[in-house]
Every structure is written in C-alpha cells, then in structure tokens.
Amino acid sequence: MAEISRYSKEKGVKIIVHHETGAAVASYERQMDKAYDYLTGKGFNAIKTGYVGHVPPKGTWHDGQRMVNHYNEVLRRTAEKQIMVVAHEPVRPSGLHRTWPNFMAAEAARGMEFNAWSKGNDPSHELTLIFTRLLGGPMDYTPGIFQMELNQFDKEKKDRVRTTVAKQLALYVTLYSPIQMAADLPENYEKRPDVFQFIRDVPTDWSDTKILNASIGDYVTIVRRQKRSTDWYLGSMTDETPRQFMAKLDFLDSGKTYEATIYEDGKGAHYLDNPYPVNIRKIRVKKDQTLDIHLAAGGGCAVSIKEIKG
C-alpha cells in the first residue's frame, strides 16, 4: 500500500479504495474509524463501498432501517475525515447527496456489471433508468465497454453486453455521474484510440442540461454544457429499434462557430450482430443548424461540440 501511494503520487493519479464488506455490516462498523485513518494516512481520500450478499441477521434487508442508518453513518464519518464515497448495493437515493457533499454517486440499480453473469441488460434498460433511478441522484453505472462478447478469457462464456460501442460513449452524457469509469480492459481501449478519445474528452459535471427528445424505454437525446466552458456534449441512444433524429442546435450561443466531433454507429452496426463499427466525423455547426443523428438497433451517438476560438 505504501508503494501504491508513492507511485500514484508520482503519476498524479488519485486512488479509489474498494471496501467490499460482504454485507458484514457490524464487522465493518467496528473497523471504520481505523480503516479511514489508515487510508488518509496513505494519502487516499476516496472509497467505493460494497455490500454484496445477505445482510445478517436473517430478516435484515439492504433497504431496511438498519441499513439506512448504516449508510448514513458511513457518510457522516467519512465526511468528518474528508473522504469521498461511491456506494454500491446501497439504499435507493433519497436526497442524501444534498446532505453530504462527499457522497458522489451510487449504484442502486442494475449496472453494467450485470451483463457478466446474467441474461444481461436489454437495450431498453438504460432508457428506463433515466426516467426512474436517475431521478434520485447520480448513478455509478460503469459505462465504457468496447468488447461486447465477454469471452476473452473463457471461450465457453456466452454472456455479452447488449449495446453498440457508440451507445457506450453516449452513456457518459445520458447517465449522469460526477465521477465516471472506463470499465473495460486497457488493452481493449488501446486497440481503438480514435474512439477512446471521446472518453478522454467528455467531462463529468455540467452547468446546463437540455432534453431534446425522450420516450420512456425507447429513446433519448440529451445535451449538457461543460462547467466553466462554452462546450457542449450530446448523447443519444435507442432501444432495439433503429431511429433517425434531426437535433436542433438552438442551445448554442448566437454568433459563435463550433466544431462537432460525431461518434455514430457505423455501417451495418447492430447491438447483437455487429456492435463494433463507429463512424467518426467532424463538421462545423452554428446555432441555427440541425444535426442529423442515426442510431442503429441498440445503438447510440455521442458528440462533442467545441467552440472554435480565434
């Protein structure tokens, strides 16, 4: 741990430490203060909590009073020590993000990881979360998968992610979280640096949000303005039905010219048969124009719209 601390400081990288409790809540509570002091002593000031499994004793539930009180206590104690929290297997969001400034995001719904051990999240799943779970607060969905067939290490494995790569990029805009994740293996990103560039560019927090179109479980197009910037980012995605939209750019500032870098489903893209093609193109746009958005089945589109200065 001392070497990890030294190395991360050398590289200018912040570490998030995972506290997977296995739902052994009483044991974790006895060790919290010691554990938090240990982390801050090493220069680590962020944790991801986890509560996988049944909460003892029998009859105690993740959404019950015992656990609600526990989650609050974790946030209180970490706030005292200025430690940031990303919570998994927590109670559903209820406004605690406004009480505790160190509570950055939570899972509290089927995230991306469910694709690895179940029938997977169907293409309408994320399009339902926007109208349900995301209304309660930021979600740690862990987007950014570039390898949809999850059989790189086990050829017999049949599990897969049910989106196109372009839709994975759109998730960074459509599913709000002030702390995001690039959830795939580094080698899968190294194969596609041109596509990964959007993940490098996209911010994690915003000063303005506009919904251009939406239908529960069917489709959505969202644009968000980067904080302290004139740049905008667009995310659009659909369920199993391919769609075509004309997005009005009337949210842009008058008299300014922008460069739009569009990451869209490529020719023949399909979330099951051919999820990988991504077409990248750049165009100049202004406030009075529209943007043509093509979405393949289970697909998406991500766009960075940056002001051209000088």
SESEVO-956863 format. One record per residue (C-alpha): residue number from 1; chain; x, y, z; residue in three letters. Coordinates in nm, 3 decimals, decimal comma, m for minus. Example, Ala and Ser with C-alpha at 12.3 -4.5 7.8 and 13.67 -1.06 7.14 Angstrom:
<rokols>
<rokol n="1" chain="A" east="1,230" north="m0,450" up="0,780" res="ALA"/>
<rokol n="2" chain="A" east="1,367" north="m0,106" up="0,714" res="SER"/>
</rokols>
This chain:
<rokols>
<rokol n="1" chain="A" east="0,000" north="0,000" up="0,000" res="MET"/>
<rokol n="2" chain="A" east="0,289" north="0,233" up="0,075" res="ALA"/>
<rokol n="3" chain="A" east="0,431" north="0,168" up="m0,273" res="GLU"/>
<rokol n="4" chain="A" east="0,091" north="0,221" up="m0,437" res="ILE"/>
<rokol n="5" chain="A" east="0,063" north="0,551" up="m0,251" res="SER"/>
<rokol n="6" chain="A" east="0,409" north="0,662" up="m0,363" res="ARG"/>
<rokol n="7" chain="A" east="0,358" north="0,554" up="m0,723" res="TYR"/>
<rokol n="8" chain="A" east="0,015" north="0,717" up="m0,757" res="SER"/>
<rokol n="9" chain="A" east="0,152" north="1,047" up="m0,628" res="LYS"/>
<rokol n="10" chain="A" east="0,441" north="1,023" up="m0,874" res="GLU"/>
<rokol n="11" chain="A" east="0,194" north="0,977" up="m1,162" res="LYS"/>
<rokol n="12" chain="A" east="m0,055" north="1,236" up="m1,034" res="GLY"/>
<rokol n="13" chain="A" east="m0,328" north="0,972" up="m1,006" res="VAL"/>
<rokol n="14" chain="A" east="m0,589" north="0,955" up="m0,728" res="LYS"/>
<rokol n="15" chain="A" east="m0,672" north="0,610" up="m0,589" res="ILE"/>
<rokol n="16" chain="A" east="m1,024" north="0,489" up="m0,502" res="ILE"/>
<rokol n="17" chain="A" east="m1,008" north="0,208" up="m0,246" res="VAL"/>
<rokol n="18" chain="A" east="m1,278" north="m0,062" up="m0,258" res="HIS"/>
<rokol n="19" chain="A" east="m1,428" north="m0,158" up="0,078" res="HIS"/>
<rokol n="20" chain="A" east="m1,626" north="m0,472" up="m0,009" res="GLU"/>
<rokol n="21" chain="A" east="m1,787" north="m0,566" up="0,321" res="THR"/>
<rokol n="22" chain="A" east="m1,966" north="m0,878" up="0,201" res="GLY"/>
<rokol n="23" chain="A" east="m2,264" north="m0,730" up="0,391" res="ALA"/>
<rokol n="24" chain="A" east="m2,083" north="m0,796" up="0,722" res="ALA"/>
<rokol n="25" chain="A" east="m2,209" north="m0,461" up="0,846" res="VAL"/>
<rokol n="26" chain="A" east="m2,139" north="m0,497" up="1,219" res="ALA"/>
<rokol n="27" chain="A" east="m1,781" north="m0,601" up="1,148" res="SER"/>
<rokol n="28" chain="A" east="m1,730" north="m0,305" up="0,915" res="TYR"/>
<rokol n="29" chain="A" east="m1,871" north="m0,061" up="1,168" res="GLU"/>
<rokol n="30" chain="A" east="m1,622" north="m0,181" up="1,431" res="ARG"/>
<rokol n="31" chain="A" east="m1,334" north="m0,110" up="1,191" res="GLN"/>
<rokol n="32" chain="A" east="m1,447" north="0,205" up="1,009" res="MET"/>
<rokol n="33" chain="A" east="m1,256" north="0,466" up="1,206" res="ASP"/>
<rokol n="34" chain="A" east="m0,935" north="0,264" up="1,200" res="LYS"/>
<rokol n="35" chain="A" east="m0,978" north="0,192" up="0,830" res="ALA"/>
<rokol n="36" chain="A" east="m1,047" north="0,555" up="0,739" res="TYR"/>
<rokol n="37" chain="A" east="m0,748" north="0,677" up="0,939" res="ASP"/>
<rokol n="38" chain="A" east="m0,531" north="0,418" up="0,765" res="TYR"/>
<rokol n="39" chain="A" east="m0,645" north="0,542" up="0,423" res="LEU"/>
<rokol n="40" chain="A" east="m0,594" north="0,911" up="0,492" res="THR"/>
<rokol n="41" chain="A" east="m0,253" north="0,829" up="0,638" res="GLY"/>
<rokol n="42" chain="A" east="m0,158" north="0,682" up="0,299" res="LYS"/>
<rokol n="43" chain="A" east="m0,298" north="0,982" up="0,113" res="GLY"/>
<rokol n="44" chain="A" east="m0,612" north="0,803" up="m0,010" res="PHE"/>
<rokol n="45" chain="A" east="m0,931" north="1,005" up="0,030" res="ASN"/>
<rokol n="46" chain="A" east="m1,189" north="0,810" up="m0,173" res="ALA"/>
<rokol n="47" chain="A" east="m1,365" north="0,478" up="m0,117" res="ILE"/>
<rokol n="48" chain="A" east="m1,614" north="0,264" up="m0,303" res="LYS"/>
<rokol n="49" chain="A" east="m1,828" north="0,073" up="m0,055" res="THR"/>
<rokol n="50" chain="A" east="m1,991" north="m0,260" up="m0,134" res="GLY"/>
<rokol n="51" chain="A" east="m2,245" north="m0,484" up="0,039" res="TYR"/>
<rokol n="52" chain="A" east="m2,273" north="m0,798" up="m0,176" res="VAL"/>
<rokol n="53" chain="A" east="m2,470" north="m1,075" up="m0,008" res="GLY"/>
<rokol n="54" chain="A" east="m2,736" north="m1,122" up="0,257" res="HIS"/>
<rokol n="55" chain="A" east="m2,722" north="m0,880" up="0,549" res="VAL"/>
<rokol n="56" chain="A" east="m2,711" north="m1,058" up="0,888" res="PRO"/>
<rokol n="57" chain="A" east="m2,908" north="m1,130" up="1,094" res="PRO"/>
<rokol n="58" chain="A" east="m3,176" north="m1,302" up="0,886" res="LYS"/>
<rokol n="59" chain="A" east="m3,461" north="m1,065" up="0,808" res="GLY"/>
<rokol n="60" chain="A" east="m3,235" north="m0,761" up="0,760" res="THR"/>
<rokol n="61" chain="A" east="m3,254" north="m0,605" up="0,415" res="TRP"/>
<rokol n="62" chain="A" east="m3,042" north="m0,361" up="0,218" res="HIS"/>
<rokol n="63" chain="A" east="m3,336" north="m0,118" up="0,206" res="ASP"/>
<rokol n="64" chain="A" east="m3,437" north="m0,169" up="0,569" res="GLY"/>
<rokol n="65" chain="A" east="m3,397" north="0,069" up="0,863" res="GLN"/>
<rokol n="66" chain="A" east="m3,080" north="m0,099" up="0,991" res="ARG"/>
<rokol n="67" chain="A" east="m2,900" north="m0,043" up="0,661" res="MET"/>
<rokol n="68" chain="A" east="m3,039" north="0,306" up="0,601" res="VAL"/>
<rokol n="69" chain="A" east="m2,893" north="0,407" up="0,938" res="ASN"/>
<rokol n="70" chain="A" east="m2,565" north="0,238" up="0,847" res="HIS"/>
<rokol n="71" chain="A" east="m2,533" north="0,417" up="0,513" res="TYR"/>
<rokol n="72" chain="A" east="m2,594" north="0,749" up="0,687" res="ASN"/>
<rokol n="73" chain="A" east="m2,330" north="0,669" up="0,948" res="GLU"/>
<rokol n="74" chain="A" east="m2,074" north="0,583" up="0,679" res="VAL"/>
<rokol n="75" chain="A" east="m2,138" north="0,916" up="0,508" res="LEU"/>
<rokol n="76" chain="A" east="m2,116" north="1,107" up="0,835" res="ARG"/>
<rokol n="77" chain="A" east="m1,787" north="0,950" up="0,942" res="ARG"/>
<rokol n="78" chain="A" east="m1,624" north="0,977" up="0,600" res="THR"/>
<rokol n="79" chain="A" east="m1,735" north="1,341" up="0,575" res="ALA"/>
<rokol n="80" chain="A" east="m1,563" north="1,414" up="0,906" res="GLU"/>
<rokol n="81" chain="A" east="m1,242" north="1,273" up="0,761" res="LYS"/>
<rokol n="82" chain="A" east="m1,295" north="1,435" up="0,417" res="GLN"/>
<rokol n="83" chain="A" east="m1,324" north="1,104" up="0,233" res="ILE"/>
<rokol n="84" chain="A" east="m1,531" north="1,076" up="m0,085" res="MET"/>
<rokol n="85" chain="A" east="m1,780" north="0,787" up="m0,117" res="VAL"/>
<rokol n="86" chain="A" east="m1,916" north="0,595" up="m0,417" res="VAL"/>
<rokol n="87" chain="A" east="m2,170" north="0,345" up="m0,281" res="ALA"/>
<rokol n="88" chain="A" east="m2,266" north="0,007" up="m0,429" res="HIS"/>
<rokol n="89" chain="A" east="m2,554" north="m0,210" up="m0,310" res="GLU"/>
<rokol n="90" chain="A" east="m2,696" north="0,092" up="m0,123" res="PRO"/>
<rokol n="91" chain="A" east="m3,047" north="0,203" up="m0,044" res="VAL"/>
<rokol n="92" chain="A" east="m3,225" north="0,387" up="m0,324" res="ARG"/>
<rokol n="93" chain="A" east="m3,125" north="0,756" up="m0,347" res="PRO"/>
<rokol n="94" chain="A" east="m3,334" north="0,983" up="m0,127" res="SER"/>
<rokol n="95" chain="A" east="m3,159" north="1,319" up="m0,138" res="GLY"/>
<rokol n="96" chain="A" east="m2,856" north="1,231" up="0,075" res="LEU"/>
<rokol n="97" chain="A" east="m2,632" north="1,380" up="m0,195" res="HIS"/>
<rokol n="98" chain="A" east="m2,761" north="1,721" up="m0,090" res="ARG"/>
<rokol n="99" chain="A" east="m2,685" north="1,649" up="0,276" res="THR"/>
<rokol n="100" chain="A" east="m2,338" north="1,500" up="0,234" res="TRP"/>
<rokol n="101" chain="A" east="m2,109" north="1,673" up="m0,019" res="PRO"/>
<rokol n="102" chain="A" east="m1,871" north="1,374" up="m0,008" res="ASN"/>
<rokol n="103" chain="A" east="m2,142" north="1,137" up="m0,142" res="PHE"/>
<rokol n="104" chain="A" east="m2,055" north="1,144" up="m0,511" res="MET"/>
<rokol n="105" chain="A" east="m2,254" north="0,861" up="m0,670" res="ALA"/>
<rokol n="106" chain="A" east="m2,427" north="0,530" up="m0,603" res="ALA"/>
<rokol n="107" chain="A" east="m2,520" north="0,215" up="m0,790" res="GLU"/>
<rokol n="108" chain="A" east="m2,870" north="0,125" up="m0,656" res="ALA"/>
<rokol n="109" chain="A" east="m2,989" north="m0,044" up="m0,979" res="ALA"/>
<rokol n="110" chain="A" east="m2,868" north="m0,299" up="m1,228" res="ARG"/>
<rokol n="111" chain="A" east="m2,538" north="m0,160" up="m1,352" res="GLY"/>
<rokol n="112" chain="A" east="m2,316" north="m0,258" up="m1,644" res="MET"/>
<rokol n="113" chain="A" east="m2,161" north="m0,545" up="m1,445" res="GLU"/>
<rokol n="114" chain="A" east="m2,487" north="m0,744" up="m1,458" res="PHE"/>
<rokol n="115" chain="A" east="m2,409" north="m0,824" up="m1,822" res="ASN"/>
<rokol n="116" chain="A" east="m2,129" north="m1,052" up="m1,700" res="ALA"/>
<rokol n="117" chain="A" east="m2,336" north="m1,301" up="m1,501" res="TRP"/>
<rokol n="118" chain="A" east="m2,697" north="m1,286" up="m1,615" res="SER"/>
<rokol n="119" chain="A" east="m2,906" north="m1,268" up="m1,930" res="LYS"/>
<rokol n="120" chain="A" east="m2,784" north="m0,909" up="m1,939" res="GLY"/>
<rokol n="121" chain="A" east="m2,942" north="m0,567" up="m1,960" res="ASN"/>
<rokol n="122" chain="A" east="m3,159" north="m0,535" up="m2,269" res="ASP"/>
<rokol n="123" chain="A" east="m3,133" north="m0,223" up="m2,490" res="PRO"/>
<rokol n="124" chain="A" east="m3,426" north="m0,053" up="m2,317" res="SER"/>
<rokol n="125" chain="A" east="m3,269" north="m0,084" up="m1,970" res="HIS"/>
<rokol n="126" chain="A" east="m3,064" north="0,236" up="m1,970" res="GLU"/>
<rokol n="127" chain="A" east="m3,352" north="0,414" up="m2,140" res="LEU"/>
<rokol n="128" chain="A" east="m3,571" north="0,323" up="m1,843" res="THR"/>
<rokol n="129" chain="A" east="m3,312" north="0,415" up="m1,578" res="LEU"/>
<rokol n="130" chain="A" east="m3,315" north="0,777" up="m1,698" res="ILE"/>
<rokol n="131" chain="A" east="m3,683" north="0,804" up="m1,604" res="PHE"/>
<rokol n="132" chain="A" east="m3,659" north="0,604" up="m1,278" res="THR"/>
<rokol n="133" chain="A" east="m3,334" north="0,550" up="m1,089" res="ARG"/>
<rokol n="134" chain="A" east="m3,154" north="0,858" up="m1,228" res="LEU"/>
<rokol n="135" chain="A" east="m3,427" north="1,087" up="m1,094" res="LEU"/>
<rokol n="136" chain="A" east="m3,296" north="1,014" up="m0,743" res="GLY"/>
<rokol n="137" chain="A" east="m2,935" north="1,114" up="m0,799" res="GLY"/>
<rokol n="138" chain="A" east="m2,608" north="1,029" up="m0,977" res="PRO"/>
<rokol n="139" chain="A" east="m2,559" north="0,664" up="m1,075" res="MET"/>
<rokol n="140" chain="A" east="m2,234" north="0,471" up="m1,090" res="ASP"/>
<rokol n="141" chain="A" east="m2,335" north="0,264" up="m1,393" res="TYR"/>
<rokol n="142" chain="A" east="m1,973" north="0,200" up="m1,503" res="THR"/>
<rokol n="143" chain="A" east="m2,000" north="0,253" up="m1,882" res="PRO"/>
<rokol n="144" chain="A" east="m1,732" north="0,232" up="m2,149" res="GLY"/>
<rokol n="145" chain="A" east="m1,732" north="m0,129" up="m2,271" res="ILE"/>
<rokol n="146" chain="A" east="m1,561" north="m0,180" up="m2,608" res="PHE"/>
<rokol n="147" chain="A" east="m1,553" north="m0,564" up="m2,612" res="GLN"/>
<rokol n="148" chain="A" east="m1,914" north="m0,680" up="m2,614" res="MET"/>
<rokol n="149" chain="A" east="m1,857" north="m1,057" up="m2,612" res="GLU"/>
<rokol n="150" chain="A" east="m1,728" north="m1,135" up="m2,264" res="LEU"/>
<rokol n="151" chain="A" east="m1,531" north="m1,446" up="m2,364" res="ASN"/>
<rokol n="152" chain="A" east="m1,177" north="m1,312" up="m2,389" res="GLN"/>
<rokol n="153" chain="A" east="m1,058" north="m1,545" up="m2,112" res="PHE"/>
<rokol n="154" chain="A" east="m1,323" north="m1,817" up="m2,132" res="ASP"/>
<rokol n="155" chain="A" east="m1,428" north="m1,915" up="m2,483" res="LYS"/>
<rokol n="156" chain="A" east="m1,729" north="m2,103" up="m2,346" res="GLU"/>
<rokol n="157" chain="A" east="m1,871" north="m1,789" up="m2,186" res="LYS"/>
<rokol n="158" chain="A" east="m2,191" north="m1,676" up="m2,359" res="LYS"/>
<rokol n="159" chain="A" east="m2,253" north="m1,350" up="m2,169" res="ASP"/>
<rokol n="160" chain="A" east="m2,240" north="m1,026" up="m2,364" res="ARG"/>
<rokol n="161" chain="A" east="m2,319" north="m0,656" up="m2,346" res="VAL"/>
<rokol n="162" chain="A" east="m2,628" north="m0,560" up="m2,546" res="ARG"/>
<rokol n="163" chain="A" east="m2,527" north="m0,224" up="m2,693" res="THR"/>
<rokol n="164" chain="A" east="m2,315" north="m0,090" up="m2,974" res="THR"/>
<rokol n="165" chain="A" east="m1,982" north="0,078" up="m2,893" res="VAL"/>
<rokol n="166" chain="A" east="m2,129" north="0,415" up="m2,995" res="ALA"/>
<rokol n="167" chain="A" east="m2,406" north="0,370" up="m2,737" res="LYS"/>
<rokol n="168" chain="A" east="m2,141" north="0,305" up="m2,470" res="GLN"/>
<rokol n="169" chain="A" east="m2,000" north="0,651" up="m2,548" res="LEU"/>
<rokol n="170" chain="A" east="m2,347" north="0,808" up="m2,529" res="ALA"/>
<rokol n="171" chain="A" east="m2,391" north="0,670" up="m2,174" res="LEU"/>
<rokol n="172" chain="A" east="m2,130" north="0,917" up="m2,045" res="TYR"/>
<rokol n="173" chain="A" east="m2,368" north="1,201" up="m2,132" res="VAL"/>
<rokol n="174" chain="A" east="m2,708" north="1,044" up="m2,077" res="THR"/>
<rokol n="175" chain="A" east="m2,644" north="0,872" up="m1,738" res="LEU"/>
<rokol n="176" chain="A" east="m2,529" north="1,148" up="m1,503" res="TYR"/>
<rokol n="177" chain="A" east="m2,247" north="1,091" up="m1,256" res="SER"/>
<rokol n="178" chain="A" east="m1,985" north="1,340" up="m1,137" res="PRO"/>
<rokol n="179" chain="A" east="m1,735" north="1,054" up="m1,121" res="ILE"/>
<rokol n="180" chain="A" east="m1,725" north="0,820" up="m1,420" res="GLN"/>
<rokol n="181" chain="A" east="m1,546" north="0,497" up="m1,501" res="MET"/>
<rokol n="182" chain="A" east="m1,378" north="0,348" up="m1,805" res="ALA"/>
<rokol n="183" chain="A" east="m1,492" north="m0,004" up="m1,722" res="ALA"/>
<rokol n="184" chain="A" east="m1,321" north="m0,216" up="m1,989" res="ASP"/>
<rokol n="185" chain="A" east="m0,970" north="m0,362" up="m2,000" res="LEU"/>
<rokol n="186" chain="A" east="m0,692" north="m0,121" up="m2,104" res="PRO"/>
<rokol n="187" chain="A" east="m0,594" north="m0,340" up="m2,399" res="GLU"/>
<rokol n="188" chain="A" east="m0,944" north="m0,305" up="m2,545" res="ASN"/>
<rokol n="189" chain="A" east="m0,905" north="0,073" up="m2,539" res="TYR"/>
<rokol n="190" chain="A" east="m0,555" north="0,057" up="m2,685" res="GLU"/>
<rokol n="191" chain="A" east="m0,699" north="m0,108" up="m2,995" res="LYS"/>
<rokol n="192" chain="A" east="m0,930" north="0,189" up="m3,062" res="ARG"/>
<rokol n="193" chain="A" east="m0,761" north="0,515" up="m2,957" res="PRO"/>
<rokol n="194" chain="A" east="m0,972" north="0,717" up="m3,201" res="ASP"/>
<rokol n="195" chain="A" east="m1,295" north="0,601" up="m3,033" res="VAL"/>
<rokol n="196" chain="A" east="m1,149" north="0,623" up="m2,682" res="PHE"/>
<rokol n="197" chain="A" east="m1,079" north="0,991" up="m2,747" res="GLN"/>
<rokol n="198" chain="A" east="m1,440" north="1,074" up="m2,660" res="PHE"/>
<rokol n="199" chain="A" east="m1,395" north="0,921" up="m2,313" res="ILE"/>
<rokol n="200" chain="A" east="m1,079" north="1,129" up="m2,272" res="ARG"/>
<rokol n="201" chain="A" east="m1,267" north="1,445" up="m2,366" res="ASP"/>
<rokol n="202" chain="A" east="m1,607" north="1,410" up="m2,200" res="VAL"/>
<rokol n="203" chain="A" east="m1,646" north="1,599" up="m1,868" res="PRO"/>
<rokol n="204" chain="A" east="m1,809" north="1,455" up="m1,559" res="THR"/>
<rokol n="205" chain="A" east="m2,005" north="1,757" up="m1,441" res="ASP"/>
<rokol n="206" chain="A" east="m2,216" north="2,020" up="m1,609" res="TRP"/>
<rokol n="207" chain="A" east="m2,362" north="2,369" up="m1,583" res="SER"/>
<rokol n="208" chain="A" east="m2,669" north="2,309" up="m1,800" res="ASP"/>
<rokol n="209" chain="A" east="m2,875" north="2,015" up="m1,927" res="THR"/>
<rokol n="210" chain="A" east="m3,138" north="2,004" up="m2,200" res="LYS"/>
<rokol n="211" chain="A" east="m3,354" north="1,710" up="m2,314" res="ILE"/>
<rokol n="212" chain="A" east="m3,401" north="1,727" up="m2,691" res="LEU"/>
<rokol n="213" chain="A" east="m3,630" north="1,424" up="m2,714" res="ASN"/>
<rokol n="214" chain="A" east="m3,729" north="1,129" up="m2,495" res="ALA"/>
<rokol n="215" chain="A" east="m3,967" north="0,835" up="m2,465" res="SER"/>
<rokol n="216" chain="A" east="m3,956" north="0,601" up="m2,165" res="ILE"/>
<rokol n="217" chain="A" east="m3,769" north="0,282" up="m2,254" res="GLY"/>
<rokol n="218" chain="A" east="m3,748" north="0,380" up="m2,622" res="ASP"/>
<rokol n="219" chain="A" east="m3,504" north="0,665" up="m2,691" res="TYR"/>
<rokol n="220" chain="A" east="m3,349" north="0,982" up="m2,550" res="VAL"/>
<rokol n="221" chain="A" east="m3,127" north="1,267" up="m2,668" res="THR"/>
<rokol n="222" chain="A" east="m2,960" north="1,484" up="m2,403" res="ILE"/>
<rokol n="223" chain="A" east="m2,716" north="1,774" up="m2,435" res="VAL"/>
<rokol n="224" chain="A" east="m2,510" north="1,907" up="m2,146" res="ARG"/>
<rokol n="225" chain="A" east="m2,284" north="2,210" up="m2,116" res="ARG"/>
<rokol n="226" chain="A" east="m1,945" north="2,166" up="m1,957" res="GLN"/>
<rokol n="227" chain="A" east="m1,890" north="2,367" up="m1,640" res="LYS"/>
<rokol n="228" chain="A" east="m1,693" north="2,690" up="m1,688" res="ARG"/>
<rokol n="229" chain="A" east="m1,691" north="2,634" up="m2,064" res="SER"/>
<rokol n="230" chain="A" east="m1,883" north="2,710" up="m2,382" res="THR"/>
<rokol n="231" chain="A" east="m1,851" north="2,346" up="m2,496" res="ASP"/>
<rokol n="232" chain="A" east="m2,148" north="2,108" up="m2,516" res="TRP"/>
<rokol n="233" chain="A" east="m2,176" north="1,729" up="m2,530" res="TYR"/>
<rokol n="234" chain="A" east="m2,463" north="1,532" up="m2,681" res="LEU"/>
<rokol n="235" chain="A" east="m2,568" north="1,175" up="m2,610" res="GLY"/>
<rokol n="236" chain="A" east="m2,845" north="0,996" up="m2,798" res="SER"/>
<rokol n="237" chain="A" east="m2,948" north="0,631" up="m2,772" res="MET"/>
<rokol n="238" chain="A" east="m3,225" north="0,392" up="m2,867" res="THR"/>
<rokol n="239" chain="A" east="m3,371" north="0,053" up="m2,780" res="ASP"/>
<rokol n="240" chain="A" east="m3,388" north="m0,235" up="m3,032" res="GLU"/>
<rokol n="241" chain="A" east="m3,545" north="m0,001" up="m3,290" res="THR"/>
<rokol n="242" chain="A" east="m3,316" north="0,193" up="m3,527" res="PRO"/>
<rokol n="243" chain="A" east="m3,402" north="0,565" up="m3,532" res="ARG"/>
<rokol n="244" chain="A" east="m3,322" north="0,886" up="m3,715" res="GLN"/>
<rokol n="245" chain="A" east="m3,337" north="1,228" up="m3,547" res="PHE"/>
<rokol n="246" chain="A" east="m3,277" north="1,587" up="m3,651" res="MET"/>
<rokol n="247" chain="A" east="m3,146" north="1,764" up="m3,342" res="ALA"/>
<rokol n="248" chain="A" east="m3,189" north="2,141" up="m3,331" res="LYS"/>
<rokol n="249" chain="A" east="m2,875" north="2,320" up="m3,211" res="LEU"/>
<rokol n="250" chain="A" east="m3,065" north="2,622" up="m3,077" res="ASP"/>
<rokol n="251" chain="A" east="m2,895" north="2,576" up="m2,737" res="PHE"/>
<rokol n="252" chain="A" east="m2,566" north="2,707" up="m2,883" res="LEU"/>
<rokol n="253" chain="A" east="m2,459" north="3,070" up="m2,839" res="ASP"/>
<rokol n="254" chain="A" east="m2,551" north="3,309" up="m3,118" res="SER"/>
<rokol n="255" chain="A" east="m2,269" north="3,432" up="m3,339" res="GLY"/>
<rokol n="256" chain="A" east="m2,029" north="3,152" up="m3,246" res="LYS"/>
<rokol n="257" chain="A" east="m1,897" north="2,867" up="m3,459" res="THR"/>
<rokol n="258" chain="A" east="m1,838" north="2,520" up="m3,314" res="TYR"/>
<rokol n="259" chain="A" east="m1,666" north="2,203" up="m3,427" res="GLU"/>
<rokol n="260" chain="A" east="m1,883" north="1,896" up="m3,373" res="ALA"/>
<rokol n="261" chain="A" east="m1,699" north="1,564" up="m3,349" res="THR"/>
<rokol n="262" chain="A" east="m1,959" north="1,294" up="m3,406" res="ILE"/>
<rokol n="263" chain="A" east="m1,916" north="0,934" up="m3,290" res="TYR"/>
<rokol n="264" chain="A" east="m2,202" north="0,741" up="m3,450" res="GLU"/>
<rokol n="265" chain="A" east="m2,296" north="0,383" up="m3,530" res="ASP"/>
<rokol n="266" chain="A" east="m2,108" north="0,276" up="m3,838" res="GLY"/>
<rokol n="267" chain="A" east="m2,237" north="0,095" up="m4,147" res="LYS"/>
<rokol n="268" chain="A" east="m2,415" north="m0,228" up="m4,060" res="GLY"/>
<rokol n="269" chain="A" east="m2,398" north="m0,171" up="m3,685" res="ALA"/>
<rokol n="270" chain="A" east="m2,634" north="m0,377" up="m3,468" res="HIS"/>
<rokol n="271" chain="A" east="m2,620" north="m0,438" up="m3,094" res="TYR"/>
<rokol n="272" chain="A" east="m2,617" north="m0,819" up="m3,138" res="LEU"/>
<rokol n="273" chain="A" east="m2,486" north="m0,891" up="m3,487" res="ASP"/>
<rokol n="274" chain="A" east="m2,227" north="m0,615" up="m3,533" res="ASN"/>
<rokol n="275" chain="A" east="m2,179" north="m0,384" up="m3,233" res="PRO"/>
<rokol n="276" chain="A" east="m1,832" north="m0,252" up="m3,316" res="TYR"/>
<rokol n="277" chain="A" east="m1,845" north="m0,011" up="m3,615" res="PRO"/>
<rokol n="278" chain="A" east="m1,811" north="0,353" up="m3,513" res="VAL"/>
<rokol n="279" chain="A" east="m1,805" north="0,628" up="m3,773" res="ASN"/>
<rokol n="280" chain="A" east="m1,621" north="0,944" up="m3,661" res="ILE"/>
<rokol n="281" chain="A" east="m1,672" north="1,268" up="m3,850" res="ARG"/>
<rokol n="282" chain="A" east="m1,620" north="1,638" up="m3,787" res="LYS"/>
<rokol n="283" chain="A" east="m1,838" north="1,925" up="m3,906" res="ILE"/>
<rokol n="284" chain="A" east="m1,872" north="2,296" up="m3,828" res="ARG"/>
<rokol n="285" chain="A" east="m2,204" north="2,399" up="m3,678" res="VAL"/>
<rokol n="286" chain="A" east="m2,386" north="2,711" up="m3,558" res="LYS"/>
<rokol n="287" chain="A" east="m2,695" north="2,789" up="m3,354" res="LYS"/>
<rokol n="288" chain="A" east="m2,940" north="2,796" up="m3,645" res="ASP"/>
<rokol n="289" chain="A" east="m2,844" north="2,450" up="m3,776" res="GLN"/>
<rokol n="290" chain="A" east="m2,961" north="2,093" up="m3,709" res="THR"/>
<rokol n="291" chain="A" east="m2,760" north="1,776" up="m3,653" res="LEU"/>
<rokol n="292" chain="A" east="m2,851" north="1,451" up="m3,830" res="ASP"/>
<rokol n="293" chain="A" east="m2,840" north="1,163" up="m3,580" res="ILE"/>
<rokol n="294" chain="A" east="m2,852" north="0,800" up="m3,696" res="HIS"/>
<rokol n="295" chain="A" east="m2,900" north="0,528" up="m3,433" res="LEU"/>
<rokol n="296" chain="A" east="m2,864" north="0,158" up="m3,515" res="ALA"/>
<rokol n="297" chain="A" east="m3,062" north="m0,109" up="m3,331" res="ALA"/>
<rokol n="298" chain="A" east="m2,945" north="m0,093" up="m2,968" res="GLY"/>
<rokol n="299" chain="A" east="m2,720" north="0,192" up="m3,074" res="GLY"/>
<rokol n="300" chain="A" east="m2,623" north="0,543" up="m2,988" res="GLY"/>
<rokol n="301" chain="A" east="m2,443" north="0,859" up="m3,085" res="CYS"/>
<rokol n="302" chain="A" east="m2,204" north="1,080" up="m2,886" res="ALA"/>
<rokol n="303" chain="A" east="m2,099" north="1,428" up="m2,997" res="VAL"/>
<rokol n="304" chain="A" east="m1,855" north="1,681" up="m2,860" res="SER"/>
<rokol n="305" chain="A" east="m1,941" north="2,037" up="m2,969" res="ILE"/>
<rokol n="306" chain="A" east="m1,648" north="2,271" up="m2,901" res="LYS"/>
<rokol n="307" chain="A" east="m1,635" north="2,641" up="m2,972" res="GLU"/>
<rokol n="308" chain="A" east="m1,385" north="2,744" up="m3,237" res="ILE"/>
<rokol n="309" chain="A" east="m1,196" north="3,040" up="m3,091" res="LYS"/>
<rokol n="310" chain="A" east="m0,970" north="3,294" up="m3,252" res="GLY"/>
</rokols>
